[in-house]
Amino acid sequence: MEHDRRLSIRRDRDADAEALLSTLTNDAVTLGHELVSIHGVMSDLDARRAGQLEELRLVRVALTRLEEATRTVSERTARGRDTARSAQQDVRQSIAILSDTGTSSRTLAEWVQSVRAGSDDVDDMLLAVGRSNDQIASIASQVNILAMNAKIEAARAGQAGTGFAIVAEAINELSQKTARAAADVSGTVTRMSEWMHSLREGAVTTSQAATHLLGRSEETDSALSRIDDNVSALHRAMDEIGAEMGSTDTAVASLAPAIEGMIAAQDETAGAIAGATRAGERLVDVSEGILQKSVRLGGAAADGEKIALVAELAARIGAAFEEAVLAGRISEAELFDARYRPVPETDPQQVVTAFTELTDRLLPPIQEPVLDLPGVVFCAAVDRNGYLPTHNRKFSQPQGADPVWNASHARNRRIFDDRVGLKAGRNRDPFLLQIYRRDMGGGQFAMMKDLSAPIEVNGRHWGALRLAYRL
């Protein structure tokens, strides 16, 4: 009886211990879930803070450039103001000079117009002189005829007409001189008339030019007056711009300390966030350690089957790699190749190694069937550096033009060197169970369990098989 009682007590204790381990495991999962969520939030906050800090630094650079630009504009405005003042003085001097020129032009025009009027009077006088000279010439001609007749009559009279003949000869000589003088006067009058005609035409042309000059002079005076007004307005505007630029300089200068203060505050915040993020990472590690130990003690019935499955599949992959090396399909050095060669024109960047073609042949038959299990998202092998050569077919689509789509659908040949990926690839314990936020691309995350088991090839640690499934 006593023995049976002790066995019963032991069975009860074992049942209690198993229940406690299951509770501890569930609590560890819950704790891990919450800590990973907090760590993710802190990481996102740190990323946003880093972005804001970078933007503030860019603002500071832009502010410095703005200060330089406003200083340059202020200097150029001052020079422009001086230039406008000098131009205004030059314009006013030009107005004064042209005003004097306009006065002289008016005097000249008035004199030319008076010359034109006087030439008309002289022309009339010359016409009158011409007419009088013509009359003199006519009279001289008649006197000459009479003198000729008198000489004829004197010749007929003989000795008695001698005196009369002398008088007739004198009159004839006088008439001829008068005719020659009249002819000379007529020629002189004709030439003077021609000169006066030329003078009158020149006066008319000069008068028209002077009148045009007066009109243009008035237009020039008006235009220069407008230029003077515009230059004055420009000078006032430059003064206003100078005043505004002074205000801008003051405003920009006042912003600099504020920006520096914000950057300093962001730096302090960055330190605090970085410390909190590191603390969060340590807490996640602690929670994962608790979960790991509780599972090893048998407190994870829900994950037990998957742990056994991952260990079995990892062993199969290791054996397949060893067989390939033994058969000469690949050398051990090539199997452990860590020279990741970029695939051209891929975004996100994809890479290949010496063993990528081998994993494309060997891994799909081992990895793909696991996707039929409930809740499983992916099953894929990674090397020690988080390089995932051959993913499941649904995550191995050819890349397109959209990097966001590629990040979700073309995840093969990628290096996932995040915290979870590296811990899985470098873990040497029989298994590693992690809780993490899976980056699905486009800012989307999913809470997952990541169960992994190490892959050994001829005693060397190659990497791990990762099995990710929903919580």
Backbone hydrogen bonds, N-H to C=O, Kabsch-Sander energy under -0.5 kcal/mol:
donor,donor_aa,acceptor,acceptor_aa,energy
5,R,1,M,-2.6
6,R,2,E,-2.3
7,L,3,H,-2.3
8,S,4,D,-2.5
9,I,5,R,-2.5
10,R,6,R,-2.7
11,R,7,L,-2.8
12,D,8,S,-2.6
13,R,9,I,-2.9
14,D,10,R,-3.0
15,A,11,R,-2.6
16,D,12,D,-3.0
17,A,13,R,-3.2
18,E,14,D,-2.8
19,A,15,A,-2.5
20,L,16,D,-3.0
21,L,17,A,-2.9
22,S,18,E,-2.5
23,T,19,A,-2.8
24,L,20,L,-3.2
25,T,21,L,-2.9
26,N,22,S,-2.7
27,D,23,T,-3.0
28,A,24,L,-2.8
29,V,25,T,-2.5
30,T,26,N,-2.7
31,L,27,D,-3.4
32,G,28,A,-3.0
33,H,29,V,-2.7
34,E,30,T,-2.6
35,L,31,L,-3.0
36,V,32,G,-2.8
37,S,33,H,-2.2
38,I,34,E,-2.8
39,H,35,L,-3.2
40,G,36,V,-2.7
41,V,37,S,-2.5
42,M,38,I,-2.8
43,S,39,H,-2.5
44,D,40,G,-2.7
45,L,41,V,-2.9
46,D,42,M,-2.7
47,A,43,S,-2.5
48,R,44,D,-2.8
49,R,45,L,-2.9
50,A,46,D,-2.5
51,G,47,A,-2.3
52,Q,48,R,-2.8
53,L,49,R,-2.7
54,E,50,A,-2.4
55,E,51,G,-2.3
56,L,52,Q,-2.6
57,R,53,L,-2.4
58,L,54,E,-2.3
59,V,55,E,-2.5
60,R,56,L,-2.6
61,V,57,R,-2.4
62,A,58,L,-2.9
63,L,59,V,-2.9
64,T,60,R,-2.4
65,R,61,V,-2.3
66,L,62,A,-2.5
67,E,63,L,-2.7
68,E,64,T,-2.3
69,A,65,R,-2.7
70,T,66,L,-3.1
71,R,67,E,-2.3
72,T,68,E,-2.4
73,V,69,A,-2.9
74,S,70,T,-2.6
75,E,71,R,-2.4
76,R,72,T,-2.7
77,T,73,V,-2.7
78,A,74,S,-2.4
79,R,75,E,-2.3
80,G,76,R,-2.8
81,R,77,T,-2.6
82,D,78,A,-2.2
83,T,79,R,-2.6
84,A,80,G,-2.7
85,R,81,R,-2.2
86,S,82,D,-2.5
87,A,83,T,-2.8
88,Q,84,A,-2.4
89,Q,85,R,-2.0
90,D,86,S,-2.4
91,V,87,A,-2.7
92,R,88,Q,-2.3
93,Q,89,Q,-2.3
94,S,90,D,-2.5
95,I,91,V,-2.5
96,A,92,R,-2.1
97,I,93,Q,-2.6
98,L,94,S,-3.0
99,S,95,I,-2.1
100,D,96,A,-2.1
101,T,97,I,-2.4
102,G,98,L,-2.7
103,T,99,S,-2.2
104,S,100,D,-2.4
105,S,101,T,-2.5
106,R,102,G,-2.3
107,T,103,T,-2.3
108,L,104,S,-2.7
109,A,105,S,-2.6
110,E,106,R,-2.9
111,W,107,T,-2.5
112,V,108,L,-2.9
113,Q,109,A,-2.5
114,S,110,E,-2.1
115,V,111,W,-2.6
116,R,112,V,-2.4
117,A,113,Q,-2.2
118,G,114,S,-3.0
119,S,115,V,-2.6
120,D,116,R,-1.4
121,D,117,A,-1.4
122,V,118,G,-2.7
123,D,119,S,-2.3
124,D,120,D,-2.0
125,M,121,D,-2.4
126,L,122,V,-2.7
127,L,123,D,-2.2
128,A,124,D,-2.2
129,V,125,M,-2.9
130,G,126,L,-2.6
131,R,127,L,-2.3
132,S,128,A,-2.7
133,N,129,V,-2.9
134,D,130,G,-2.2
135,Q,131,R,-2.0
136,I,132,S,-2.4
137,A,133,N,-2.8
138,S,134,D,-2.3
139,I,135,Q,-2.8
140,A,136,I,-2.9
141,S,137,A,-2.0
142,Q,138,S,-2.2
143,V,139,I,-3.0
144,N,140,A,-2.4
145,I,141,S,-2.0
146,L,142,Q,-2.5
147,A,143,V,-2.8
148,M,144,N,-2.1
149,N,145,I,-2.3
150,A,146,L,-2.6
151,K,147,A,-2.2
152,I,148,M,-1.8
153,E,149,N,-2.4
154,A,150,A,-2.5
155,A,151,K,-1.9
156,R,152,I,-1.6
157,A,153,E,-1.9
158,G,154,A,-0.8
160,A,157,A,-1.2
161,G,158,G,-1.0
162,T,159,Q,-1.1
165,A,161,G,-2.1
166,I,162,T,-1.9
167,V,163,G,-2.2
168,A,164,F,-2.6
169,E,165,A,-2.6
170,A,166,I,-2.2
171,I,167,V,-2.6
172,N,168,A,-2.6
173,E,169,E,-2.6
174,L,170,A,-2.5
175,S,171,I,-2.6
176,Q,172,N,-2.3
177,K,173,E,-2.4
178,T,174,L,-2.7
179,A,175,S,-2.7
180,R,176,Q,-3.0
181,A,177,K,-3.1
182,A,178,T,-2.7
183,A,179,A,-2.7
184,D,180,R,-2.8
185,V,181,A,-3.1
186,S,182,A,-2.9
187,G,183,A,-2.6
188,T,184,D,-2.8
189,V,185,V,-3.2
190,T,186,S,-2.5
191,R,187,G,-2.7
192,M,188,T,-3.0
193,S,189,V,-2.7
194,E,190,T,-2.4
195,W,191,R,-3.0
196,M,192,M,-3.1
197,H,193,S,-2.3
198,S,194,E,-2.5
199,L,195,W,-3.2
200,R,196,M,-3.0
201,E,197,H,-2.7
202,G,198,S,-3.0
203,A,199,L,-2.8
204,V,200,R,-2.6
205,T,201,E,-2.9
206,T,202,G,-3.3
207,S,203,A,-2.9
208,Q,204,V,-2.7
209,A,205,T,-2.8
210,A,206,T,-3.1
211,T,207,S,-2.8
212,H,208,Q,-2.8
213,L,209,A,-3.1
214,L,210,A,-2.6
215,G,211,T,-2.2
216,R,212,H,-3.1
217,S,213,L,-2.8
218,E,214,L,-2.2
219,E,215,G,-2.4
220,T,216,R,-3.3
221,D,217,S,-2.7
222,S,218,E,-2.5
223,A,219,E,-3.2
224,L,220,T,-3.1
225,S,221,D,-2.0
226,R,222,S,-2.3
227,I,223,A,-2.8
228,D,224,L,-2.7
229,D,225,S,-2.3
230,N,226,R,-3.0
231,V,227,I,-3.2
232,S,228,D,-2.2
233,A,229,D,-2.6
234,L,230,N,-3.1
235,H,231,V,-2.6
236,R,232,S,-2.4
237,A,233,A,-2.8
238,M,234,L,-2.8
239,D,235,H,-2.0
240,E,236,R,-2.3
241,I,237,A,-3.1
242,G,238,M,-2.6
243,A,239,D,-2.2
244,E,240,E,-2.8
245,M,241,I,-3.2
246,G,242,G,-1.9
247,S,243,A,-1.9
248,T,244,E,-2.7
249,D,245,M,-3.0
250,T,246,G,-2.0
251,A,247,S,-2.6
252,V,248,T,-3.2
253,A,249,D,-2.5
254,S,250,T,-1.9
255,L,251,A,-1.1
255,L,252,V,-0.6
256,A,252,V,-1.3
258,A,254,S,-0.7
259,I,255,L,-2.6
260,E,256,A,-2.6
261,G,257,P,-2.5
262,M,258,A,-2.3
263,I,259,I,-2.6
264,A,260,E,-2.5
265,A,261,G,-2.5
266,Q,262,M,-2.6
267,D,263,I,-2.5
268,E,264,A,-2.2
269,T,265,A,-2.7
270,A,266,Q,-2.9
271,G,267,D,-2.0
272,A,268,E,-2.0
273,I,269,T,-3.1
274,A,270,A,-3.0
275,G,271,G,-2.3
276,A,272,A,-2.5
277,T,273,I,-3.0
278,R,274,A,-2.5
279,A,275,G,-2.4
280,G,276,A,-2.5
281,E,277,T,-2.3
282,R,278,R,-2.3
283,L,279,A,-2.5
284,V,280,G,-2.4
285,D,281,E,-2.4
286,V,282,R,-2.5
287,S,283,L,-3.0
288,E,284,V,-2.6
289,G,285,D,-2.3
290,I,286,V,-2.6
291,L,287,S,-2.5
292,Q,288,E,-2.8
293,K,289,G,-2.7
294,S,290,I,-2.6
295,V,291,L,-2.3
296,R,292,Q,-2.2
297,L,293,K,-1.8
298,G,295,V,-1.7
299,G,294,S,-2.6
303,D,300,A,-0.6
304,G,300,A,-1.4
305,E,301,A,-0.6
307,I,303,D,-2.5
308,A,304,G,-2.3
309,L,305,E,-2.3
310,V,306,K,-2.9
311,A,307,I,-2.2
312,E,308,A,-2.1
313,L,309,L,-2.7
314,A,310,V,-2.6
315,A,311,A,-1.9
316,R,312,E,-2.1
317,I,313,L,-2.4
318,G,314,A,-2.3
319,A,315,A,-2.4
320,A,316,R,-2.4
321,F,317,I,-2.4
322,E,318,G,-2.3
323,E,319,A,-2.4
324,A,320,A,-2.0
325,V,321,F,-2.2
326,L,322,E,-2.6
327,A,323,E,-2.4
328,G,325,V,-0.9
329,R,324,A,-1.9
330,I,324,A,-1.0
335,L,331,S,-2.2
336,F,332,E,-1.5
337,D,334,E,-1.5
340,Y,338,A,-1.1
341,R,339,R,-0.8
341,R,352,V,-2.9
343,V,350,Q,-3.4
346,T,343,V,-0.6
351,V,413,R,-2.7
352,V,341,R,-2.1
356,T,353,T,-1.0
359,T,355,F,-2.3
360,D,356,T,-2.0
361,R,357,E,-1.0
361,R,358,L,-0.8
362,L,358,L,-2.5
363,L,359,T,-2.3
366,I,363,L,-1.2
367,Q,363,L,-2.8
368,E,364,P,-2.5
370,V,367,Q,-1.0
371,L,368,E,-1.7
372,D,369,P,-1.6
373,L,370,V,-1.8
376,V,373,L,-1.4
377,V,468,A,-3.1
378,F,468,A,-1.4
380,A,466,R,-2.2
382,V,464,A,-2.8
383,D,387,Y,-2.0
384,R,462,W,-1.1
386,G,383,D,-1.8
388,L,414,R,-3.1
391,H,389,P,-0.5
395,F,392,N,-1.6
396,S,393,R,-1.7
397,Q,409,H,-2.6
406,N,402,D,-2.4
407,A,403,P,-2.2
408,S,404,V,-0.9
408,S,405,W,-0.8
409,H,405,W,-2.2
410,A,406,N,-2.8
411,R,395,F,-2.5
412,N,395,F,-0.8
413,R,388,L,-1.4
414,R,388,L,-1.1
414,R,411,R,-0.6
416,F,386,G,-2.7
416,F,414,R,-0.6
417,D,415,I,-0.9
422,L,418,D,-2.6
423,K,419,R,-2.1
424,A,420,V,-2.3
425,G,421,G,-2.4
426,R,422,L,-2.0
427,N,423,K,-0.9
427,N,424,A,-0.6
432,L,452,S,-2.3
434,Q,432,L,-0.6
434,Q,450,D,-2.6
436,Y,448,M,-2.3
438,R,436,Y,-0.7
438,R,446,A,-3.6
439,D,437,R,-0.5
440,M,438,R,-0.7
440,M,444,Q,-3.1
441,G,444,Q,-0.6
444,Q,441,G,-1.2
446,A,438,R,-1.6
448,M,436,Y,-3.0
449,K,469,Y,-3.0
450,D,434,Q,-3.6
451,L,449,K,-0.6
451,L,467,L,-3.1
452,S,432,L,-2.3
453,A,465,L,-1.4
455,I,463,G,-2.5
456,E,454,P,-0.5
457,V,460,R,-3.0
460,R,457,V,-1.9
462,W,455,I,-2.5
462,W,460,R,-0.8
463,G,455,I,-1.2
464,A,382,V,-2.6
465,L,453,A,-2.5
466,R,380,A,-3.0
466,R,464,A,-0.6
467,L,451,L,-3.2
468,A,378,F,-2.5
469,Y,449,K,-2.1
470,R,375,G,-2.1
471,L,447,M,-0.8
